[in-house]
Amino acid sequence: MTDTSYLHRIEYFRRQDNGSLVREHVETADDHGWYIERTARWKDRYTRGCAEDFLARAGAPRGVYSVAVWRGGTRVCTVGLHWTG
């Protein structure tokens, strides 16, 4: 049995030319990394690292992304990311 106490939903929205955001990817991660430190700075840094890894594996197109992390219906953090591919 898997312990899902750190189950997160990560949503990747890419900014369109007209400024709107379109959700292009969603992943589920069972990861406690957001809680190593309780600061917003750490959560932002950790999210960027996770997002860069995922976008590279997914072969995501270049662009500006908004990455939102959720746990149990509560937003953990949201970061903006300029992805160059």
C-alpha positions, 0 to 999 in steps of 0.5 A: 500500500502506498502512503499518499499523505503528500499527494499533490496535483500540479497544473501547468498553464501556458500563457497565450498570445492574447494573455489568457492561460490554458491548462496544458498539463496536469501531474500528480506527485506523491512528494513531501518536498514542499514541506522541507522548509515552510517558507514561501521562498522554498516552496517557489524554488522547489516548484520551479525545480519540479516544473523544469523537470516535468516540462523537459520530460514532457517536451513542452513548448517554449513559453510563459507558464503559471504552475499551481500546486494543490494538496487536498483542495488547498493551493500550496503555491503558484509560480510563473516560469519562462520555459525555454525548452 
